[in-house]
Amino acid sequence: MSVVVQVDDGEPIEQTSWYALAKGSPESIRSCLREIPGEYDERYRKLAMEGMRVIALAVKRLPAELTRSDARRLNRNAIESELDFAGFASFRCPARADSRAAIKMLRNSKHLVTMITGDALLTALHVALETGICSRRKKTLVLSRAPQSSCGSTFIWIKPSHFLRGKLDCGRGFVAEELPSLRAEYNLAITGDILNDYRRFEPNSKSLVLSIQVFARMIPSQKESVIIDLKDAGLYCLMCGDGTNDVGALKQAHVGVALLQSTNSDHVSDTSLTEGRPATSRYFAKQGHMRFL
């Protein structure tokens, strides 16, 4: 996202300065920078690994002779190129206090719990461990593209610490037949771009999707495609989402739960399905084995 602004600094209007300001994911802003600062990747990945949502900021000064009509005609490529890095804005979004207990209840009742998010991989993994979607007793593996002329495999499993340092050299080669045993031993994660790459090589991605616990950097169409794969595998899916990016997946799920941003009691009513008593999540969790997303 970018904007063109005029800054007058108290000077006469003909002496004002024009700037292009941009913000976005660290990955997307990186490709727009004139020069990549040292430790750029390591810095934002470290913040993400601590559970922070990280936004990159960038700026560039536009020609002083620019007019308002000129500014309106600037295209996106002209604005979002040759930018100077201005810093990272990081935000902490704590999980609800009852999230871990609710997820534990679901897992104890034999529900499978999976995260599908647009957040960065390392942020998603932090939240998954914090809430119990992933087990702290297991190590985590992330599916990645293998470097060219390496490993004899198109895809490899790497450790999150390698992802943090950008060390994407040879890890554990991907073998589809090993997925069930890998899921039992490790927390498995993937990003949306790698999922797309995998589908180009293997159109039937259901076995992979069934094994992954954390899907990160997923765009809306990718979220929807995961739900479709799960349904095609014969599972009944409940999708819980809180934003417009989740609409497609919510509609594809057998049950779509759209969370309200407000918890004002004037706008929230109890749904009674249990002989006149308010239905609880514990009641629903005991009624069948669905996949919660």
Phi, psi and omega per residue, in radians:
M1 nan 2.346 -3.107
S2 -2.471 2.823 -3.141
V3 -2.604 2.595 3.042
V4 -1.817 2.226 -3.088
V5 -2.194 2.667 3.081
Q6 -1.952 2.175 -3.102
V7 -1.996 2.113 -3.054
D8 -1.608 -0.430 3.122
D9 0.926 0.448 3.137
G10 1.383 0.062 -3.122
E11 -1.549 2.847 3.034
P12 -0.982 2.636 -3.008
I13 -0.997 -0.574 -3.120
E14 -1.266 -0.190 -3.137
Q15 -1.886 0.175 -3.115
T16 -1.240 2.797 -3.129
S17 -1.873 2.589 3.094
W18 -1.956 2.409 3.123
Y19 -2.324 2.594 2.939
A20 -1.809 2.179 3.129
L21 -2.010 2.395 -3.103
A22 -2.413 2.608 3.024
K23 -2.482 2.689 3.138
G24 3.031 -3.005 3.098
S25 -1.135 2.627 3.112
P26 -0.963 -0.607 -3.133
E27 -1.179 -0.758 -3.101
S28 -1.268 -0.705 3.130
I29 -1.174 -0.581 -3.131
R30 -0.936 -0.723 -3.092
S31 -1.274 -0.180 -3.121
C32 -1.764 -0.072 -3.034
L33 -1.438 2.523 3.078
R34 -1.213 -0.638 -3.135
E35 -2.535 2.320 -3.132
I36 -1.530 2.064 3.126
P37 -1.116 2.658 3.065
G38 -1.088 2.487 3.130
E39 1.126 0.313 3.122
Y40 -0.961 -0.946 -3.082
D41 -1.140 -0.767 -3.098
E42 -1.088 -0.669 -3.098
R43 -1.123 -0.900 -3.063
Y44 -1.261 -0.549 3.102
R45 -1.190 -0.617 3.104
K46 -1.154 -0.732 3.085
L47 -1.081 -0.748 3.133
A48 -1.108 -0.667 -3.130
M49 -1.144 -0.369 3.082
E50 -1.547 0.099 3.106
G51 1.579 0.154 -3.117
M52 -1.439 2.531 2.928
R53 -1.538 2.163 -2.985
V54 -2.014 2.238 3.064
I55 -2.047 2.299 3.083
A56 -1.601 2.486 -3.130
L57 -2.074 2.477 -3.133
A58 -2.588 2.780 -3.049
V59 -2.640 2.709 2.903
K60 -2.661 2.606 3.123
R61 -1.507 2.309 3.141
L62 -1.651 2.866 -3.116
P63 -0.943 2.391 -3.082
A64 -1.106 -0.500 -3.088
E65 -1.416 0.062 -3.130
L66 -1.055 2.394 3.056
T67 -1.836 2.961 3.123
R68 -1.055 -0.723 3.135
S69 -1.153 -0.644 3.065
D70 -1.077 -0.766 -3.105
A71 -1.076 -0.686 -3.135
R72 -1.178 -0.439 -3.095
R73 -1.582 -0.109 3.140
L74 -1.118 2.337 3.086
N75 -1.580 2.992 -3.040
R76 -1.107 -0.679 -3.131
N77 -1.086 -0.649 3.137
A78 -1.204 -0.588 -3.110
I79 -1.387 -0.788 -3.012
E80 -1.697 0.945 3.074
S81 -2.586 2.664 3.124
E82 0.939 0.684 -3.139
L83 -1.444 2.726 3.025
D84 -1.789 2.319 -3.134
F85 -1.133 2.325 -3.101
A86 -2.025 -0.062 3.086
G87 2.252 3.034 3.060
F88 -1.902 2.401 2.958
A89 -1.859 2.114 -3.100
S90 -2.036 2.466 -3.063
F91 -2.263 2.384 3.069
R92 -1.777 2.273 3.136
C93 -2.177 1.552 -3.056
P94 -1.067 2.521 3.058
A95 -1.200 2.668 3.055
R96 -1.017 2.568 -3.079
A97 -1.067 -0.503 -3.080
D98 -1.699 0.072 -3.069
S99 -1.093 -0.819 -3.089
R100 -1.091 -0.727 3.136
A101 -1.140 -0.697 3.139
A102 -1.143 -0.741 -3.139
I103 -1.193 -0.641 3.081
K104 -1.080 -0.707 3.115
M105 -1.097 -0.739 3.125
L106 -1.112 -0.772 -3.135
R107 -1.165 -0.671 3.117
N108 -1.141 -0.469 3.117
S109 -1.630 0.330 3.022
K110 1.238 0.356 2.971
H111 -1.432 2.564 3.045
L112 -1.681 2.289 -3.059
V113 -2.040 2.188 -3.100
T114 -2.302 2.528 3.088
M115 -1.810 2.277 3.002
I116 -2.172 2.000 -2.996
T117 -2.484 2.711 3.017
G118 -1.497 -0.109 -3.130
D119 -1.149 2.836 3.090
A120 -1.082 2.663 -3.079
L121 -0.974 -0.878 -3.058
L122 -1.175 -0.610 3.045
T123 -1.112 -0.805 -3.129
A124 -1.067 -0.725 3.137
L125 -1.132 -0.689 3.105
H126 -1.049 -0.824 -3.127
V127 -1.152 -0.691 3.137
A128 -1.083 -0.689 3.089
L129 -1.238 -0.670 -3.112
E130 -1.150 -0.617 -3.061
T131 -1.692 -0.135 3.115
G132 1.611 0.116 3.037
I133 -1.152 -0.686 2.999
C134 -1.881 2.636 -3.104
S135 -1.585 2.341 3.065
R136 -1.260 -0.255 3.122
R137 -1.422 -0.185 -3.133
K138 -1.922 2.634 2.951
K139 -1.387 2.868 -3.085
T140 -2.033 2.450 3.054
L141 -2.162 2.474 -3.137
V142 -2.072 2.251 3.117
L143 -1.331 2.337 -3.104
S144 -2.473 2.851 3.012
R145 -1.299 2.365 3.100
A146 -1.293 2.499 3.045
P147 -1.024 2.629 3.119
Q148 -1.060 2.521 3.122
S149 0.993 0.662 -3.115
S150 -2.454 2.476 2.954
C151 1.243 -0.272 -3.096
G152 1.177 0.354 -3.120
S153 -2.418 2.546 3.127
T154 -1.284 -0.604 -3.121
F155 -2.196 2.629 3.114
I156 -2.387 2.739 3.001
W157 -1.678 2.239 3.113
I158 -2.158 2.819 3.097
K159 -1.418 2.590 3.074
P160 -0.977 -0.584 3.126
S161 -1.127 -0.580 3.066
H162 -1.207 -0.677 3.090
F163 -1.098 -0.691 3.122
L164 -1.014 -0.759 -3.098
R165 -1.563 0.040 -3.106
G166 1.209 0.374 -3.117
K167 -1.594 1.539 -3.047
L168 -1.831 0.587 3.107
D169 -1.383 -2.967 -2.928
C170 -1.012 2.151 3.026
G171 -1.965 -2.460 3.134
R172 -1.542 2.143 -3.121
G173 -1.059 2.480 -3.124
F174 -1.404 2.258 3.050
V175 -2.317 2.026 -3.035
A176 -1.004 -0.635 -3.095
E177 -1.159 -0.312 -3.121
E178 -1.520 -0.076 -3.019
L179 -0.996 -0.811 -3.139
P180 -1.041 -0.755 -3.133
S181 -1.242 -0.599 3.097
L182 -1.125 -0.745 -3.140
R183 -1.083 -0.615 3.132
A184 -1.199 -0.472 -3.042
E185 -1.761 -0.489 -3.034
Y186 -2.282 2.790 2.820
N187 -1.432 2.251 -3.085
L188 -1.970 2.405 -3.094
A189 -2.418 2.773 -3.128
I190 -2.697 2.723 3.028
T191 -1.839 2.837 -3.083
G192 -1.070 -0.672 -3.118
D193 -1.185 -0.641 3.109
I194 -1.231 -0.633 3.071
L195 -1.067 -0.740 3.082
N196 -1.082 -0.765 3.111
D197 -1.051 -0.759 -3.124
Y198 -1.062 -0.715 -3.107
R199 -1.175 -0.438 3.072
R200 -1.198 -0.574 3.132
F201 -1.547 -0.561 -3.083
E202 -2.399 1.632 -3.084
P203 -0.975 -0.583 3.117
N204 -1.501 1.676 -3.049
S205 -1.765 0.143 -3.038
K206 -1.061 -0.722 -3.100
S207 -1.111 -0.641 3.093
L208 -1.201 -0.835 -3.109
V209 -1.039 -0.660 3.136
L210 -1.159 -0.376 -3.050
S211 -1.685 -0.302 -3.053
I212 -1.461 2.421 3.089
Q213 -1.796 -0.457 -3.134
V214 -2.286 2.034 3.007
F215 -1.832 2.047 -3.077
A216 -2.061 2.842 -3.116
R217 0.868 0.833 -3.124
M218 -1.716 2.246 3.030
I219 -1.472 2.889 -3.052
P220 -0.920 -0.765 -3.116
S221 -1.141 -0.559 3.112
Q222 -1.255 -0.673 3.060
K223 -1.032 -0.790 3.141
E224 -1.080 -0.704 -3.104
S225 -1.150 -0.577 3.100
V226 -1.136 -0.755 3.105
I227 -1.074 -0.719 3.119
I228 -1.078 -0.758 3.112
D229 -1.059 -0.737 -3.129
L230 -1.143 -0.706 3.094
K231 -1.138 -0.727 3.118
D232 -1.102 -0.453 3.115
A233 -1.426 0.001 3.081
G234 1.614 0.191 3.141
L235 -1.620 2.653 3.009
Y236 -1.704 2.205 -2.963
C237 -1.992 2.378 2.907
L238 -1.990 2.156 3.133
M239 -1.909 2.242 3.120
C240 -1.994 2.119 -3.097
G241 -2.496 2.792 -3.070
D242 -2.261 0.250 -3.095
G243 -2.566 2.982 -3.139
T244 -1.126 -0.443 3.110
N245 -1.169 -0.241 -3.094
D246 -1.725 -0.069 -2.992
V247 -1.015 -0.815 -3.117
G248 -1.049 -0.775 3.135
A249 -1.183 -0.668 3.103
L250 -1.064 -0.711 -3.131
K251 -1.241 -0.557 -3.135
Q252 -1.319 -0.515 -3.077
A253 -1.190 2.683 3.046
H254 -1.076 -0.650 3.071
V255 -2.277 2.133 3.095
G256 -1.925 2.160 -3.132
V257 -1.983 1.892 3.119
A258 -1.650 2.068 -3.100
L259 -1.401 2.375 3.071
L260 -1.401 2.520 3.096
Q261 -1.279 -0.524 -3.120
S262 -1.692 2.478 3.063
T263 -1.944 0.371 3.121
N264 -1.032 2.146 -3.055
S265 -1.120 -0.351 3.114
D266 -1.179 -0.358 -3.056
H267 -1.956 0.007 -3.094
V268 -2.123 2.207 3.132
S269 -2.106 2.637 3.097
D270 -1.327 2.447 3.044
T271 -1.742 2.088 -3.055
S272 -1.762 2.009 3.127
L273 -2.194 -0.020 -3.032
T274 -2.072 1.256 3.071
E275 0.954 0.858 3.056
G276 1.484 -0.099 3.116
R277 -1.703 2.601 3.105
P278 -1.024 2.295 3.100
A279 -1.238 2.463 -3.139
T280 -2.035 2.871 3.092
S281 -1.097 -0.539 3.111
R282 -1.120 -0.682 3.111
Y283 -1.070 -0.841 -3.110
F284 -1.142 -0.641 -3.099
A285 -1.121 -0.478 -3.097
K286 -1.532 -0.092 -3.011
Q287 -1.492 -0.250 -3.124
G288 3.063 3.087 -3.092
H289 -1.898 1.692 3.096
M290 -1.949 2.882 3.066
R291 -1.735 2.093 3.128
F292 -1.587 2.320 -3.101
L293 -2.218 nan nan
